[in-house]
Amino acid sequence: MISTGVVVTNFIWKFAERCGAQLISFIVSIILARILMPSDYGVIALCMVFIYILQVFADSGLGTALIQKKSPDNLDYSTVFFTNIFISLVLYWGMWIGAPYIADFYAMPELVPLVRVLSLILISNGLRNVQQAYVSKHMIFKRFFYSTLGASICSAMVGIGMAYHGFGMWSLVAQQLFNGYIGTLILWLTVPWKPSFTFSFTRLRELFAFGWKLLVSALISTGYDQLWQLIIGKVYSPSDLAYFNQGQKFPQVIVTNINASIDSILLPTMSSEQDHRDRVRGMTRRAIKTSIFIMAPLMIILAACSDHVVTLILTEKWLPCVPFLCIFCINYMFWPVHTANLNAINALGRSDIFLKLEIIKNVIGLGIVVCTMQYSVMAMAYGSLISGVCSQIVNAWPNKILLHYSYWQQVRDFIPSIIVAIVAGGVSYGVGLLSLPFSLWMILLLQGFCGLIFYFFLAYLFRLEACTYLVNKGKNFLI
């Protein structure tokens, strides 16, 4: 059994890693967005559609299988490592051959060199997937902190430097590549595990028996996510795609920090308790209540301040992304519900259920895409919100049987935080409507401050359980 102290310490390291990386990435994206045009971002997004899908193959679900396995040894790790390298090289070769066809699909010949260079990301992912699995399995998240922060800082300097010297969209390409390869290098230097020249088809089959379902699930999920990008890029314009993506980026910066930290800790922790379902249920419930308590005010207050945020940070040329930002704030607010439920299912070894859920969710989502794509990009954004709500219900449904923790019980656990956050968001929005004799920076800070203070005041006043839990944990950590 993993002790609470180990879990909390590793969560802090993982959260610090995500916060540091996202803060740097956010600052860099602001600088680059001021220098580059929305169409530059849209073109790179078109290239990344295919790379994101192929990245799933580079892992093949084997990394998660290593984490889920009770006692993987060096033979397991080495087998997965060489498998990932082989798959990554094959995928890169496929992208090199396929680049002209991608350019023809979008009727943009300039995509050929961009696709071929960006696809090098696939090889860096193949080189580090097992290191990442080893770090997660052994709960040494301090290594992630070093690799992610080092890569983020170096790639930021490269991207900004190239943008200032007029390299346009190639500055975004360089930033992506440096981020991937430097992060991989640092992991190799800091993680104690190194591959040995051993390989076992028997071990590969055992791991793949669990991992193939996650591979198919991830392919369905990633393919569905990228389908939105592909359709917008094909039917509409690169600028429309850039506004859609930029609207996602703001809430994503916040959500990824918290959700990725929870996600990385939950699976190995729950897997260690897979024989005690009552403990897994308790972890799932705690994760949902606590993370929604943190996420809800951040998302709703961000939506309330969206006009000022975009104008101040990205300039007025990006204002068309504001409606998308508000929609995605609501959508991303519920990500912890997805994460907690799916980790519980994986920890119990039920990757078969995981796969079935992905099929159900994406059949629903595909129907929504088909219904909305003919109208507008905004209709597609609202469609993604509806799809997110449906997915939330689908992901939670199996745990009614597996953990005796139904979706409606989950709603009762997190709805108080949502209600209080909505009230706090209204306060924040109201502050923005006042004719205050301050700069836009000061008004934005005042909106955020008033909203958060009011939120925590109400949470403390009504004694929300998640608030009390976090306060007590904070006191214990400081003592």
DOKOLPA-164814 format. One record per residue (C-alpha): residue number from 1; residue in three letters; x, y, z. Coordinates in steps of 0.02 Angstrom, whole numbers, m for minus. Layout:
% DOKOLPA-164814
@seq:NUM&type:ala&east:X&north:Y&up:Z;
...
% end
This chain:
% DOKOLPA-164814
@seq:1&type:met&east:0&north:0&up:0;
@seq:2&type:ile&east:67&north:171&up:m49;
@seq:3&type:ser&east:68&north:291&up:99;
@seq:4&type:thr&east:m29&north:454&up:97;
@seq:5&type:gly&east:132&north:551&up:122;
@seq:6&type:val&east:208&north:477&up:m36;
@seq:7&type:val&east:51&north:515&up:m135;
@seq:8&type:val&east:42&north:695&up:m74;
@seq:9&type:thr&east:229&north:726&up:m103;
@seq:10&type:asn&east:220&north:658&up:m280;
@seq:11&type:phe&east:62&north:756&up:m316;
@seq:12&type:ile&east:153&north:915&up:m263;
@seq:13&type:trp&east:300&north:875&up:m378;
@seq:14&type:lys&east:184&north:832&up:m523;
@seq:15&type:phe&east:79&north:987&up:m494;
@seq:16&type:ala&east:235&north:1095&up:m484;
@seq:17&type:glu&east:295&north:1019&up:m647;
@seq:18&type:arg&east:131&north:1052&up:m736;
@seq:19&type:cys&east:114&north:1228&up:m666;
@seq:20&type:gly&east:291&north:1274&up:m714;
@seq:21&type:ala&east:278&north:1201&up:m888;
@seq:22&type:gln&east:108&north:1276&up:m923;
@seq:23&type:leu&east:158&north:1446&up:m854;
@seq:24&type:ile&east:308&north:1451&up:m970;
@seq:25&type:ser&east:205&north:1384&up:m1116;
@seq:26&type:phe&east:69&north:1511&up:m1081;
@seq:27&type:ile&east:190&north:1657&up:m1077;
@seq:28&type:val&east:274&north:1597&up:m1237;
@seq:29&type:ser&east:106&north:1575&up:m1324;
@seq:30&type:ile&east:59&north:1753&up:m1277;
@seq:31&type:ile&east:220&north:1822&up:m1349;
@seq:32&type:leu&east:207&north:1718&up:m1507;
@seq:33&type:ala&east:22&north:1759&up:m1530;
@seq:34&type:arg&east:67&north:1943&up:m1527;
@seq:35&type:ile&east:202&north:1918&up:m1659;
@seq:36&type:leu&east:122&north:1787&up:m1772;
@seq:37&type:met&east:m44&north:1788&up:m1862;
@seq:38&type:pro&east:m192&north:1674&up:m1819;
@seq:39&type:ser&east:m171&north:1588&up:m1987;
@seq:40&type:asp&east:6&north:1532&up:m1937;
@seq:41&type:tyr&east:m65&north:1442&up:m1787;
@seq:42&type:gly&east:m202&north:1367&up:m1896;
@seq:43&type:val&east:m78&north:1294&up:m2021;
@seq:44&type:ile&east:24&north:1210&up:m1883;
@seq:45&type:ala&east:m138&north:1143&up:m1807;
@seq:46&type:leu&east:m179&north:1062&up:m1974;
@seq:47&type:cys&east:m12&north:970&up:m1972;
@seq:48&type:met&east:m30&north:915&up:m1792;
@seq:49&type:val&east:m199&north:831&up:m1823;
@seq:50&type:phe&east:m114&north:679&up:m1899;
@seq:51&type:ile&east:36&north:680&up:m1782;
@seq:52&type:tyr&east:m75&north:677&up:m1627;
@seq:53&type:ile&east:m164&north:523&up:m1692;
@seq:54&type:leu&east:m3&north:431&up:m1734;
@seq:55&type:gln&east:71&north:474&up:m1563;
@seq:56&type:val&east:m54&north:351&up:m1490;
@seq:57&type:phe&east:29&north:210&up:m1589;
@seq:58&type:ala&east:200&north:260&up:m1522;
@seq:59&type:asp&east:143&north:203&up:m1349;
@seq:60&type:ser&east:24&north:64&up:m1405;
@seq:61&type:gly&east:m55&north:63&up:m1231;
@seq:62&type:leu&east:98&north:m30&up:m1167;
@seq:63&type:gly&east:154&north:112&up:m1053;
@seq:64&type:thr&east:m9&north:105&up:m958;
@seq:65&type:ala&east:3&north:m84&up:m954;
@seq:66&type:leu&east:173&north:m70&up:m868;
@seq:67&type:ile&east:98&north:47&up:m737;
@seq:68&type:gln&east:m51&north:m66&up:m708;
@seq:69&type:lys&east:54&north:m226&up:m693;
@seq:70&type:lys&east:91&north:m265&up:m511;
@seq:71&type:ser&east:276&north:m304&up:m526;
@seq:72&type:pro&east:352&north:m268&up:m697;
@seq:73&type:asp&east:537&north:m311&up:m713;
@seq:74&type:asn&east:678&north:m254&up:m827;
@seq:75&type:leu&east:627&north:m378&up:m962;
@seq:76&type:asp&east:454&north:m299&up:m968;
@seq:77&type:tyr&east:523&north:m123&up:m980;
@seq:78&type:ser&east:654&north:m167&up:m1112;
@seq:79&type:thr&east:527&north:m262&up:m1217;
@seq:80&type:val&east:410&north:m113&up:m1220;
@seq:81&type:phe&east:553&north:7&up:m1255;
@seq:82&type:phe&east:613&north:m82&up:m1413;
@seq:83&type:thr&east:434&north:m107&up:m1470;
@seq:84&type:asn&east:399&north:80&up:m1454;
@seq:85&type:ile&east:559&north:128&up:m1547;
@seq:86&type:phe&east:516&north:13&up:m1692;
@seq:87&type:ile&east:338&north:79&up:m1703;
@seq:88&type:ser&east:397&north:261&up:m1694;
@seq:89&type:leu&east:518&north:239&up:m1839;
@seq:90&type:val&east:386&north:154&up:m1945;
@seq:91&type:leu&east:263&north:294&up:m1908;
@seq:92&type:tyr&east:389&north:429&up:m1953;
@seq:93&type:trp&east:425&north:342&up:m2118;
@seq:94&type:gly&east:237&north:336&up:m2150;
@seq:95&type:met&east:218&north:523&up:m2117;
@seq:96&type:trp&east:365&north:562&up:m2232;
@seq:97&type:ile&east:280&north:466&up:m2373;
@seq:98&type:gly&east:108&north:533&up:m2331;
@seq:99&type:ala&east:155&north:719&up:m2319;
@seq:100&type:pro&east:113&north:760&up:m2502;
@seq:101&type:tyr&east:m57&north:677&up:m2484;
@seq:102&type:ile&east:m95&north:779&up:m2328;
@seq:103&type:ala&east:m46&north:937&up:m2422;
@seq:104&type:asp&east:m161&north:886&up:m2567;
@seq:105&type:phe&east:m305&north:854&up:m2447;
@seq:106&type:tyr&east:m296&north:1032&up:m2381;
@seq:107&type:ala&east:m241&north:1103&up:m2551;
@seq:108&type:met&east:m90&north:1182&up:m2464;
@seq:109&type:pro&east:77&north:1127&up:m2542;
@seq:110&type:glu&east:175&north:1217&up:m2405;
@seq:111&type:leu&east:121&north:1082&up:m2282;
@seq:112&type:val&east:241&north:951&up:m2354;
@seq:113&type:pro&east:403&north:1010&up:m2267;
@seq:114&type:leu&east:307&north:1061&up:m2111;
@seq:115&type:val&east:231&north:887&up:m2091;
@seq:116&type:arg&east:397&north:799&up:m2123;
@seq:117&type:val&east:491&north:901&up:m1994;
@seq:118&type:leu&east:354&north:904&up:m1861;
@seq:119&type:ser&east:336&north:714&up:m1875;
@seq:120&type:leu&east:507&north:697&up:m1791;
@seq:121&type:ile&east:407&north:721&up:m1630;
@seq:122&type:leu&east:350&north:540&up:m1650;
@seq:123&type:ile&east:528&north:476&up:m1626;
@seq:124&type:ser&east:557&north:577&up:m1468;
@seq:125&type:asn&east:396&north:509&up:m1395;
@seq:126&type:gly&east:450&north:331&up:m1432;
@seq:127&type:leu&east:615&north:361&up:m1344;
@seq:128&type:arg&east:538&north:424&up:m1182;
@seq:129&type:asn&east:375&north:327&up:m1159;
@seq:130&type:val&east:453&north:190&up:m1052;
@seq:131&type:gln&east:547&north:316&up:m946;
@seq:132&type:gln&east:382&north:402&up:m913;
@seq:133&type:ala&east:300&north:237&up:m865;
@seq:134&type:tyr&east:446&north:197&up:m749;
@seq:135&type:val&east:432&north:366&up:m662;
@seq:136&type:ser&east:245&north:345&up:m638;
@seq:137&type:lys&east:258&north:165&up:m578;
@seq:138&type:his&east:393&north:206&up:m450;
@seq:139&type:met&east:313&north:372&up:m399;
@seq:140&type:ile&east:470&north:477&up:m429;
@seq:141&type:phe&east:384&north:627&up:m508;
@seq:142&type:lys&east:527&north:742&up:m464;
@seq:143&type:arg&east:607&north:678&up:m626;
@seq:144&type:phe&east:460&north:744&up:m727;
@seq:145&type:phe&east:485&north:913&up:m646;
@seq:146&type:tyr&east:665&north:924&up:m706;
@seq:147&type:ser&east:633&north:862&up:m883;
@seq:148&type:thr&east:475&north:963&up:m917;
@seq:149&type:leu&east:540&north:1127&up:m847;
@seq:150&type:gly&east:708&north:1111&up:m935;
@seq:151&type:ala&east:625&north:1071&up:m1101;
@seq:152&type:ser&east:498&north:1211&up:m1082;
@seq:153&type:ile&east:629&north:1344&up:m1047;
@seq:154&type:cys&east:745&north:1292&up:m1189;
@seq:155&type:ser&east:605&north:1274&up:m1317;
@seq:156&type:ala&east:533&north:1442&up:m1263;
@seq:157&type:met&east:696&north:1531&up:m1299;
@seq:158&type:val&east:710&north:1448&up:m1469;
@seq:159&type:gly&east:530&north:1484&up:m1520;
@seq:160&type:ile&east:531&north:1667&up:m1467;
@seq:161&type:gly&east:702&north:1697&up:m1543;
@seq:162&type:met&east:651&north:1626&up:m1711;
@seq:163&type:ala&east:485&north:1721&up:m1711;
@seq:164&type:tyr&east:574&north:1887&up:m1680;
@seq:165&type:his&east:691&north:1849&up:m1825;
@seq:166&type:gly&east:548&north:1823&up:m1946;
@seq:167&type:phe&east:537&north:1633&up:m1959;
@seq:168&type:gly&east:347&north:1638&up:m1944;
@seq:169&type:met&east:263&north:1469&up:m1920;
@seq:170&type:trp&east:432&north:1382&up:m1919;
@seq:171&type:ser&east:461&north:1457&up:m1747;
@seq:172&type:leu&east:313&north:1354&up:m1686;
@seq:173&type:val&east:387&north:1198&up:m1768;
@seq:174&type:ala&east:556&north:1225&up:m1684;
@seq:175&type:gln&east:474&north:1254&up:m1515;
@seq:176&type:gln&east:380&north:1088&up:m1528;
@seq:177&type:leu&east:534&north:990&up:m1578;
@seq:178&type:phe&east:651&north:1063&up:m1448;
@seq:179&type:asn&east:521&north:1035&up:m1313;
@seq:180&type:gly&east:506&north:851&up:m1357;
@seq:181&type:tyr&east:690&north:808&up:m1380;
@seq:182&type:ile&east:761&north:907&up:m1234;
@seq:183&type:gly&east:629&north:834&up:m1117;
@seq:184&type:thr&east:676&north:661&up:m1177;
@seq:185&type:leu&east:862&north:693&up:m1152;
@seq:186&type:ile&east:838&north:754&up:m974;
@seq:187&type:leu&east:731&north:602&up:m930;
@seq:188&type:trp&east:867&north:487&up:m997;
@seq:189&type:leu&east:996&north:576&up:m891;
@seq:190&type:thr&east:894&north:576&up:m729;
@seq:191&type:val&east:791&north:416&up:m729;
@seq:192&type:pro&east:889&north:267&up:m660;
@seq:193&type:trp&east:814&north:139&up:m779;
@seq:194&type:lys&east:906&north:103&up:m942;
@seq:195&type:pro&east:859&north:m30&up:m1070;
@seq:196&type:ser&east:953&north:m192&up:m1081;
@seq:197&type:phe&east:968&north:m289&up:m1243;
@seq:198&type:thr&east:831&north:m411&up:m1197;
@seq:199&type:phe&east:664&north:m443&up:m1276;
@seq:200&type:ser&east:521&north:m564&up:m1244;
@seq:201&type:phe&east:375&north:m594&up:m1361;
@seq:202&type:thr&east:289&north:m684&up:m1218;
@seq:203&type:arg&east:297&north:m529&up:m1106;
@seq:204&type:leu&east:244&north:m420&up:m1253;
@seq:205&type:arg&east:90&north:m527&up:m1280;
@seq:206&type:glu&east:47&north:m520&up:m1094;
@seq:207&type:leu&east:61&north:m330&up:m1088;
@seq:208&type:phe&east:m25&north:m308&up:m1254;
@seq:209&type:ala&east:m171&north:m414&up:m1193;
@seq:210&type:phe&east:m209&north:m269&up:m1075;
@seq:211&type:gly&east:m138&north:m128&up:m1180;
@seq:212&type:trp&east:m220&north:m162&up:m1348;
@seq:213&type:lys&east:m389&north:m111&up:m1281;
@seq:214&type:leu&east:m315&north:52&up:m1217;
@seq:215&type:leu&east:m230&north:76&up:m1386;
@seq:216&type:val&east:m394&north:59&up:m1479;
@seq:217&type:ser&east:m481&north:167&up:m1349;
@seq:218&type:ala&east:m348&north:303&up:m1365;
@seq:219&type:leu&east:m357&north:294&up:m1555;
@seq:220&type:ile&east:m544&north:315&up:m1552;
@seq:221&type:ser&east:m534&north:457&up:m1426;
@seq:222&type:thr&east:m390&north:548&up:m1510;
@seq:223&type:gly&east:m460&north:521&up:m1683;
@seq:224&type:tyr&east:m626&north:592&up:m1626;
@seq:225&type:asp&east:m542&north:742&up:m1544;
@seq:226&type:gln&east:m438&north:778&up:m1699;
@seq:227&type:leu&east:m589&north:754&up:m1813;
@seq:228&type:trp&east:m654&north:921&up:m1754;
@seq:229&type:gln&east:m489&north:1003&up:m1803;
@seq:230&type:leu&east:m483&north:913&up:m1970;
@seq:231&type:ile&east:m660&north:964&up:m2019;
@seq:232&type:ile&east:m638&north:1145&up:m1967;
@seq:233&type:gly&east:m473&north:1155&up:m2062;
@seq:234&type:lys&east:m549&north:1075&up:m2216;
@seq:235&type:val&east:m723&north:1153&up:m2221;
@seq:236&type:tyr&east:m681&north:1323&up:m2149;
@seq:237&type:ser&east:m514&north:1417&up:m2140;
@seq:238&type:pro&east:m349&north:1407&up:m2044;
@seq:239&type:ser&east:m400&north:1566&up:m1952;
@seq:240&type:asp&east:m564&north:1487&up:m1895;
@seq:241&type:leu&east:m464&north:1338&up:m1832;
@seq:242&type:ala&east:m344&north:1455&up:m1742;
@seq:243&type:tyr&east:m486&north:1544&up:m1651;
@seq:244&type:phe&east:m563&north:1376&up:m1604;
@seq:245&type:asn&east:m396&north:1312&up:m1539;
@seq:246&type:gln&east:m352&north:1473&up:m1448;
@seq:247&type:gly&east:m520&north:1467&up:m1361;
@seq:248&type:gln&east:m473&north:1294&up:m1298;
@seq:249&type:lys&east:m299&north:1346&up:m1246;
@seq:250&type:phe&east:m342&north:1463&up:m1103;
@seq:251&type:pro&east:m449&north:1340&up:m1002;
@seq:252&type:gln&east:m332&north:1200&up:m1055;
@seq:253&type:val&east:m184&north:1287&up:m972;
@seq:254&type:ile&east:m273&north:1284&up:m806;
@seq:255&type:val&east:m356&north:1115&up:m820;
@seq:256&type:thr&east:m202&north:1022&up:m882;
@seq:257&type:asn&east:m102&north:1076&up:m730;
@seq:258&type:ile&east:m227&north:1006&up:m607;
@seq:259&type:asn&east:m297&north:861&up:m707;
@seq:260&type:ala&east:m131&north:792&up:m769;
@seq:261&type:ser&east:m64&north:795&up:m592;
@seq:262&type:ile&east:m215&north:700&up:m527;
@seq:263&type:asp&east:m211&north:580&up:m675;
@seq:264&type:ser&east:m28&north:535&up:m652;
@seq:265&type:ile&east:m51&north:498&up:m467;
@seq:266&type:leu&east:m219&north:411&up:m473;
@seq:267&type:leu&east:m181&north:263&up:m586;
@seq:268&type:pro&east:m27&north:196&up:m494;
@seq:269&type:thr&east:m108&north:232&up:m325;
@seq:270&type:met&east:m273&north:150&up:m370;
@seq:271&type:ser&east:m183&north:4&up:m453;
@seq:272&type:ser&east:m93&north:m32&up:m290;
@seq:273&type:glu&east:m264&north:m48&up:m207;
@seq:274&type:gln&east:m353&north:m141&up:m347;
@seq:275&type:asp&east:m396&north:m287&up:m230;
@seq:276&type:his&east:m487&north:m168&up:m110;
@seq:277&type:arg&east:m630&north:m89&up:m205;
@seq:278&type:asp&east:m692&north:11&up:m57;
@seq:279&type:arg&east:m525&north:102&up:m53;
@seq:280&type:val&east:m531&north:132&up:m241;
@seq:281&type:arg&east:m707&north:202&up:m220;
@seq:282&type:gly&east:m646&north:319&up:m83;
@seq:283&type:met&east:m503&north:380&up:m192;
@seq:284&type:thr&east:m620&north:409&up:m339;
@seq:285&type:arg&east:m742&north:507&up:m234;
@seq:286&type:arg&east:m606&north:611&up:m153;
@seq:287&type:ala&east:m528&north:650&up:m323;
@seq:288&type:ile&east:m694&north:708&up:m396;
@seq:289&type:lys&east:m746&north:816&up:m249;
@seq:290&type:thr&east:m577&north:898&up:m222;
@seq:291&type:ser&east:m531&north:930&up:m403;
@seq:292&type:ile&east:m702&north:1000&up:m450;
@seq:293&type:phe&east:m692&north:1113&up:m298;
@seq:294&type:ile&east:m529&north:1184&up:m368;
@seq:295&type:met&east:m576&north:1180&up:m552;
@seq:296&type:ala&east:m752&north:1255&up:m549;
@seq:297&type:pro&east:m710&north:1432&up:m488;
@seq:298&type:leu&east:m559&north:1445&up:m602;
@seq:299&type:met&east:m659&north:1399&up:m757;
@seq:300&type:ile&east:m813&north:1502&up:m719;
@seq:301&type:ile&east:m716&north:1657&up:m667;
@seq:302&type:leu&east:m607&north:1641&up:m823;
@seq:303&type:ala&east:m765&north:1637&up:m930;
@seq:304&type:ala&east:m832&north:1789&up:m838;
@seq:305&type:cys&east:m672&north:1886&up:m876;
@seq:306&type:ser&east:m645&north:1817&up:m1051;
@seq:307&type:asp&east:m662&north:1982&up:m1149;
@seq:308&type:his&east:m533&north:2070&up:m1042;
@seq:309&type:val&east:m417&north:1919&up:m1038;
@seq:310&type:val&east:m409&north:1903&up:m1228;
@seq:311&type:thr&east:m396&north:2091&up:m1261;
@seq:312&type:leu&east:m259&north:2115&up:m1133;
@seq:313&type:ile&east:m155&north:1959&up:m1168;
@seq:314&type:leu&east:m178&north:1922&up:m1353;
@seq:315&type:thr&east:m235&north:2093&up:m1419;
@seq:316&type:glu&east:m399&north:2130&up:m1507;
@seq:317&type:lys&east:m356&north:2029&up:m1664;
@seq:318&type:trp&east:m396&north:1872&up:m1561;
@seq:319&type:leu&east:m567&north:1930&up:m1493;
@seq:320&type:pro&east:m663&north:1809&up:m1606;
@seq:321&type:cys&east:m598&north:1668&up:m1494;
@seq:322&type:val&east:m694&north:1734&up:m1340;
@seq:323&type:pro&east:m857&north:1635&up:m1369;
@seq:324&type:phe&east:m755&north:1476&up:m1393;
@seq:325&type:leu&east:m660&north:1512&up:m1233;
@seq:326&type:cys&east:m822&north:1523&up:m1133;
@seq:327&type:ile&east:m889&north:1361&up:m1205;
@seq:328&type:phe&east:m730&north:1266&up:m1171;
@seq:329&type:cys&east:m720&north:1333&up:m993;
@seq:330&type:ile&east:m883&north:1243&up:m956;
@seq:331&type:asn&east:m827&north:1087&up:m1047;
@seq:332&type:tyr&east:m656&north:1073&up:m963;
@seq:333&type:met&east:m727&north:1107&up:m792;
@seq:334&type:phe&east:m790&north:928&up:m785;
@seq:335&type:trp&east:m631&north:843&up:m841;
@seq:336&type:pro&east:m590&north:778&up:m665;
@seq:337&type:val&east:m750&north:676&up:m670;
@seq:338&type:his&east:m692&north:589&up:m829;
@seq:339&type:thr&east:m516&north:564&up:m761;
@seq:340&type:ala&east:m565&north:490&up:m593;
@seq:341&type:asn&east:m692&north:369&up:m665;
@seq:342&type:leu&east:m580&north:307&up:m806;
@seq:343&type:asn&east:m430&north:284&up:m691;
@seq:344&type:ala&east:m536&north:181&up:m573;
@seq:345&type:ile&east:m590&north:68&up:m717;
@seq:346&type:asn&east:m410&north:47&up:m778;
@seq:347&type:ala&east:m344&north:17&up:m603;
@seq:348&type:leu&east:m466&north:m127&up:m583;
@seq:349&type:gly&east:m395&north:m203&up:m743;
@seq:350&type:arg&east:m554&north:m177&up:m844;
@seq:351&type:ser&east:m480&north:m109&up:m1003;
@seq:352&type:asp&east:m619&north:m202&up:m1096;
@seq:353&type:ile&east:m746&north:m85&up:m1017;
@seq:354&type:phe&east:m633&north:63&up:m1056;
@seq:355&type:leu&east:m637&north:16&up:m1241;
@seq:356&type:lys&east:m825&north:m5&up:m1244;
@seq:357&type:leu&east:m847&north:166&up:m1164;
@seq:358&type:glu&east:m738&north:248&up:m1297;
@seq:359&type:ile&east:m840&north:168&up:m1436;
@seq:360&type:ile&east:m1005&north:225&up:m1359;
@seq:361&type:lys&east:m943&north:403&up:m1326;
@seq:362&type:asn&east:m872&north:427&up:m1498;
@seq:363&type:val&east:m1023&north:358&up:m1589;
@seq:364&type:ile&east:m1123&north:490&up:m1497;
@seq:365&type:gly&east:m993&north:623&up:m1534;
@seq:366&type:leu&east:m982&north:576&up:m1718;
@seq:367&type:gly&east:m1167&north:601&up:m1735;
@seq:368&type:ile&east:m1150&north:773&up:m1655;
@seq:369&type:val&east:m1008&north:819&up:m1775;
@seq:370&type:val&east:m1111&north:770&up:m1926;
@seq:371&type:cys&east:m1260&north:870&up:m1864;
@seq:372&type:thr&east:m1163&north:1030&up:m1824;
@seq:373&type:met&east:m1025&north:1041&up:m1956;
@seq:374&type:gln&east:m1145&north:1102&up:m2090;
@seq:375&type:tyr&east:m1192&north:1257&up:m1991;
@seq:376&type:ser&east:m1038&north:1345&up:m1919;
@seq:377&type:val&east:m883&north:1327&up:m1813;
@seq:378&type:met&east:m982&north:1398&up:m1667;
@seq:379&type:ala&east:m1114&north:1263&up:m1688;
@seq:380&type:met&east:m975&north:1134&up:m1681;
@seq:381&type:ala&east:m910&north:1211&up:m1520;
@seq:382&type:tyr&east:m1082&north:1196&up:m1439;
@seq:383&type:gly&east:m1088&north:1019&up:m1506;
@seq:384&type:ser&east:m924&north:979&up:m1417;
@seq:385&type:leu&east:m1003&north:1040&up:m1254;
@seq:386&type:ile&east:m1152&north:925&up:m1276;
@seq:387&type:ser&east:m1034&north:783&up:m1319;
@seq:388&type:gly&east:m935&north:818&up:m1160;
@seq:389&type:val&east:m1089&north:804&up:m1050;
@seq:390&type:cys&east:m1139&north:640&up:m1132;
@seq:391&type:ser&east:m962&north:572&up:m1111;
@seq:392&type:gln&east:m963&north:618&up:m927;
@seq:393&type:ile&east:m1118&north:513&up:m898;
@seq:394&type:val&east:m1052&north:367&up:m1001;
@seq:395&type:asn&east:m882&north:365&up:m911;
@seq:396&type:ala&east:m964&north:363&up:m741;
@seq:397&type:trp&east:m1095&north:230&up:m777;
@seq:398&type:pro&east:m989&north:69&up:m753;
@seq:399&type:asn&east:m934&north:124&up:m579;
@seq:400&type:lys&east:m1112&north:109&up:m520;
@seq:401&type:ile&east:m1079&north:m80&up:m527;
@seq:402&type:leu&east:m890&north:m89&up:m506;
@seq:403&type:leu&east:m878&north:31&up:m357;
@seq:404&type:his&east:m1060&north:58&up:m306;
@seq:405&type:tyr&east:m1031&north:242&up:m344;
@seq:406&type:ser&east:m1162&north:301&up:m470;
@seq:407&type:tyr&east:m1159&north:456&up:m578;
@seq:408&type:trp&east:m1298&north:537&up:m476;
@seq:409&type:gln&east:m1199&north:510&up:m317;
@seq:410&type:gln&east:m1053&north:595&up:m404;
@seq:411&type:val&east:m1164&north:741&up:m455;
@seq:412&type:arg&east:m1221&north:762&up:m276;
@seq:413&type:asp&east:m1039&north:766&up:m224;
@seq:414&type:phe&east:m983&north:903&up:m344;
@seq:415&type:ile&east:m1140&north:1007&up:m374;
@seq:416&type:pro&east:m1118&north:1116&up:m217;
@seq:417&type:ser&east:m949&north:1176&up:m283;
@seq:418&type:ile&east:m1025&north:1214&up:m454;
@seq:419&type:ile&east:m1167&north:1317&up:m379;
@seq:420&type:val&east:m1050&north:1419&up:m269;
@seq:421&type:ala&east:m932&north:1445&up:m417;
@seq:422&type:ile&east:m1075&north:1511&up:m526;
@seq:423&type:val&east:m1119&north:1640&up:m392;
@seq:424&type:ala&east:m936&north:1691&up:m379;
@seq:425&type:gly&east:m926&north:1704&up:m569;
@seq:426&type:gly&east:m1075&north:1822&up:m566;
@seq:427&type:val&east:m984&north:1932&up:m442;
@seq:428&type:ser&east:m829&north:1933&up:m552;
@seq:429&type:tyr&east:m930&north:1976&up:m707;
@seq:430&type:gly&east:m1020&north:2115&up:m614;
@seq:431&type:val&east:m855&north:2194&up:m563;
@seq:432&type:gly&east:m806&north:2198&up:m747;
@seq:433&type:leu&east:m963&north:2297&up:m790;
@seq:434&type:leu&east:m922&north:2437&up:m669;
@seq:435&type:ser&east:m849&north:2599&up:m739;
@seq:436&type:leu&east:m690&north:2593&up:m638;
@seq:437&type:pro&east:m550&north:2722&up:m663;
@seq:438&type:phe&east:m417&north:2586&up:m677;
@seq:439&type:ser&east:m312&north:2508&up:m814;
@seq:440&type:leu&east:m372&north:2348&up:m896;
@seq:441&type:trp&east:m241&north:2251&up:m798;
@seq:442&type:met&east:m307&north:2316&up:m633;
@seq:443&type:ile&east:m488&north:2282&up:m680;
@seq:444&type:leu&east:m445&north:2103&up:m729;
@seq:445&type:leu&east:m349&north:2073&up:m568;
@seq:446&type:leu&east:m493&north:2146&up:m468;
@seq:447&type:gln&east:m618&north:2033&up:m557;
@seq:448&type:gly&east:m517&north:1879&up:m519;
@seq:449&type:phe&east:m480&north:1928&up:m340;
@seq:450&type:cys&east:m661&north:1971&up:m297;
@seq:451&type:gly&east:m726&north:1812&up:m379;
@seq:452&type:leu&east:m604&north:1696&up:m290;
@seq:453&type:ile&east:m622&north:1780&up:m120;
@seq:454&type:phe&east:m811&north:1771&up:m133;
@seq:455&type:tyr&east:m800&north:1588&up:m185;
@seq:456&type:phe&east:m693&north:1535&up:m38;
@seq:457&type:phe&east:m797&north:1640&up:80;
@seq:458&type:leu&east:m957&north:1551&up:26;
@seq:459&type:ala&east:m871&north:1382&up:29;
@seq:460&type:tyr&east:m813&north:1412&up:207;
@seq:461&type:leu&east:m982&north:1486&up:258;
@seq:462&type:phe&east:m1079&north:1335&up:193;
@seq:463&type:arg&east:m942&north:1216&up:253;
@seq:464&type:leu&east:m916&north:1127&up:89;
@seq:465&type:glu&east:m832&north:962&up:130;
@seq:466&type:ala&east:m698&north:983&up:m3;
@seq:467&type:cys&east:m650&north:1153&up:68;
@seq:468&type:thr&east:m634&north:1082&up:244;
@seq:469&type:tyr&east:m530&north:937&up:179;
@seq:470&type:leu&east:m408&north:1049&up:86;
@seq:471&type:val&east:m391&north:1169&up:233;
@seq:472&type:asn&east:m350&north:1025&up:351;
@seq:473&type:lys&east:m227&north:948&up:228;
@seq:474&type:gly&east:m144&north:1118&up:207;
@seq:475&type:lys&east:m124&north:1137&up:395;
@seq:476&type:asn&east:m51&north:961&up:412;
@seq:477&type:phe&east:71&north:992&up:270;
@seq:478&type:leu&east:134&north:1154&up:347;
@seq:479&type:ile&east:154&north:1083&up:522;
% end
